[in-house]
């Protein structure tokens, strides 16, 4: 088989970051005297972005604010989150074993996420995972970001890969849309952050645990 590049989304795919992201959202809501929003309300919006989480938190309390005030809350969110980025965030079970196995096979690994690149690097460094990746590409790495296909194609190129021999791994409709637009097969994970169940998004392969990843990858490579 030809060498491949495997590109992972970050939040909800490699790392369960929901606890720290939701804590940061509730931190900025508390600053304007709003009670904490339940995790179940905010969790589906993590893959869309932190600004959307703030907007949904406001909507939960029947509030809306003009863009400049949300901008200010978002800046506060980012500062607080950067300082508390890996308090409760952890890699999903068996992720580290999968990454080690890919490295043993000399498979290039990259990250393509709509999280800011600096925060992505900070998170992966705090979890002692950053050394695994040939490229870490965030929302601001390129002029475009997911679901634009050039975000994914740029990540593949940054990792020294060839899009004809690449596979994506993601947890949301954004990831599936990006992969399909780029012509890259995708392994969907069913445990991440999405409003639409991954099975309905029709990824090329679907896993519910990383112990099932090697077999799914093998099937894709054999096609």
FITILUM-741214 format. One record per residue (C-alpha): residue number from 1; residue in three letters; x, y, z. Coordinates in steps of 0.02 Angstrom, whole numbers. Each point is the difference from the previous one (the first is absolute). Layout:
REM FITILUM-741214
num  residu  px  py  pz
NUM  ALA  X  Y  Z
...
This chain:
REM FITILUM-741214
num  residu  px  py  pz
1  UNK  0  0  0
2  UNK  57  177  -37
3  UNK  47  117  144
4  UNK  -149  99  65
5  UNK  -35  153  106
6  UNK  -133  -8  135
7  UNK  -74  167  49
8  UNK  -96  14  163
9  UNK  -122  131  61
10  UNK  41  49  180
11  UNK  -149  42  112
12  UNK  -119  -146  13
13  UNK  113  -111  -106
14  UNK  170  -14  84
15  UNK  -36  85  165
16  UNK  -157  20  105
17  UNK  18  187  29
18  UNK  -182  32  46
19  UNK  26  24  188
20  UNK  128  140  -18
21  UNK  -89  85  -146
22  UNK  -166  0  91
23  UNK  83  64  158
24  UNK  73  145  -101
25  UNK  -169  40  -77
26  UNK  -83  0  171
27  UNK  141  110  66
28  UNK  -42  140  -122
29  UNK  -186  -22  29
30  UNK  26  14  187
31  UNK  88  166  -30
32  UNK  -167  72  -57
33  UNK  -94  -84  143
34  UNK  -72  -147  -96
35  UNK  -7  -173  81
36  UNK  99  -145  -71
37  UNK  -72  -84  -155
38  UNK  -12  -191  5
39  UNK  131  -97  -98
40  UNK  -135  -85  -105
41  UNK  -54  169  -69
42  UNK  172  60  -54
43  UNK  83  -164  -49
44  UNK  -74  -14  -177
45  UNK  69  172  -46
46  UNK  182  -33  46
47  UNK  42  -54  -177
48  UNK  -70  165  -67
49  UNK  108  110  110
50  UNK  15  88  167
51  UNK  -90  157  -58
52  UNK  -151  -105  -45
53  UNK  7  -80  172
54  UNK  -12  173  78
55  UNK  -146  47  -111
56  UNK  -91  -161  43
57  UNK  34  27  185
58  UNK  -80  172  -13
59  UNK  -147  -71  -97
60  UNK  -27  -132  135
61  UNK  -34  143  120
62  UNK  -105  95  -126
63  UNK  135  130  -29
64  UNK  82  71  -154
65  UNK  138  128  -11
66  UNK  70  107  -139
67  UNK  156  -58  -91
68  UNK  125  115  91
69  UNK  -52  -68  170
70  UNK  10  -180  -62
71  UNK  172  41  -72
72  UNK  56  58  173
73  UNK  -71  -156  83
74  UNK  87  -108  -130
75  UNK  169  81  37
76  UNK  -28  -32  186
77  UNK  -48  -179  -42
78  UNK  161  -29  -97
79  UNK  110  72  138
80  UNK  -84  -104  135
81  UNK  0  -157  -107
82  UNK  184  19  -43
83  UNK  41  3  186
84  UNK  -112  -150  37
85  UNK  16  -99  -159
86  UNK  38  -173  69
87  UNK  -76  -1  174
88  UNK  -126  -136  -43
89  UNK  31  -32  -186
90  UNK  65  -174  -39
91  UNK  37  -104  -155
92  UNK  -136  -124  -41
93  UNK  33  -180  54
94  UNK  129  -89  -109
95  UNK  44  159  -99
96  UNK  180  -3  56
97  UNK  19  -183  -46
98  UNK  -71  37  -174
99  UNK  121  145  -26
100  UNK  147  -106  57
101  UNK  -51  -138  -120
102  UNK  -13  122  -146
103  UNK  173  66  39
104  UNK  70  -176  5
105  UNK  -69  -23  -176
106  UNK  85  162  -56
107  UNK  -171  75  -38
108  UNK  2  189  3
109  UNK  -126  76  123
110  UNK  -73  174  -1
111  UNK  -132  104  89
112  UNK  -128  106  -93
113  UNK  -110  95  122
114  UNK  -106  157  9
115  UNK  80  36  168
116  UNK  129  140  -10
117  UNK  171  -71  -40
118  UNK  81  73  157
119  UNK  -133  -78  111
120  UNK  13  -166  -92
121  UNK  187  -6  27
122  UNK  -19  52  182
123  UNK  -127  -138  31
124  UNK  98  -137  -86
125  UNK  160  55  87
126  UNK  -86  -2  170
127  UNK  -59  -178  -36
128  UNK  174  -51  -62
129  UNK  -70  -40  -173
130  UNK  70  136  -113
131  UNK  156  -100  -47
132  UNK  -110  -127  -88
133  UNK  -52  116  -141
134  UNK  90  51  -157
135  UNK  -116  152  -13
136  UNK  -125  87  114
137  UNK  -114  114  -101
138  UNK  -131  109  84
139  UNK  -138  119  -48
140  UNK  125  141  -33
141  UNK  141  -100  -81
142  UNK  -64  31  -177
143  UNK  -112  134  -77
144  UNK  -144  -126  7
145  UNK  -62  -126  127
146  UNK  -118  -150  5
147  UNK  -116  -35  -86
148  UNK  106  77  -139
149  UNK  94  -147  -79
150  UNK  163  100  -12
151  UNK  17  -7  190
152  UNK  11  -189  -8
153  UNK  105  -1  -158
154  UNK  117  127  80
155  UNK  21  -110  153
156  UNK  42  -150  -109
157  UNK  130  102  -94
158  UNK  73  68  162
159  UNK  24  -178  60
160  UNK  91  -43  -162
161  UNK  -144  -106  -63
162  UNK  -91  -30  -162
163  UNK  -190  27  -4
164  UNK  -15  -153  -111
165  UNK  63  -102  147
166  UNK  -80  82  150
167  UNK  -139  -36  124
168  UNK  -91  115  120
169  UNK  -71  -41  172
170  UNK  -135  112  73
171  UNK  -153  12  110
172  UNK  -117  126  -81
173  UNK  -96  50  -155
174  UNK  133  134  -28
175  UNK  134  -135  -12
176  UNK  -103  -111  -115
177  UNK  -42  148  -113
178  UNK  183  53  -6
179  UNK  62  -174  -43
180  UNK  -130  -26  -136
181  UNK  36  170  -77
182  UNK  186  -43  -4
183  UNK  -30  -174  -69
184  UNK  79  -81  154
185  UNK  -77  -154  82
186  UNK  -50  24  182
187  UNK  -14  -108  154
188  UNK  -137  72  108
189  UNK  3  -21  188
190  UNK  -168  -19  85
191  UNK  46  71  170
192  UNK  42  181  -40
193  UNK  -92  165  -10
194  UNK  -133  11  -131
195  UNK  -184  42  -12
196  UNK  -23  -132  -136
197  UNK  43  -181  43
198  UNK  156  -51  -94
199  UNK  -86  -152  -78
200  UNK  -122  117  -89
201  UNK  146  99  -73
202  UNK  57  -156  -93
203  UNK  189  -1  26
204  UNK  100  -129  -95
205  UNK  30  -93  162
206  UNK  -77  21  173
207  UNK  79  -45  167
208  UNK  -68  13  177
209  UNK  168  -32  86
210  UNK  181  19  -53
211  UNK  28  -186  24
212  UNK  -98  -17  -163
213  UNK  110  126  -92
214  UNK  134  -119  -70
215  UNK  -129  -109  -87
216  UNK  -92  151  -71
217  UNK  164  72  -65
218  UNK  48  -165  -77
219  UNK  -167  -11  -92
220  UNK  21  175  -71
221  UNK  178  -33  -55
222  UNK  -55  -159  -89
223  UNK  -130  91  -106
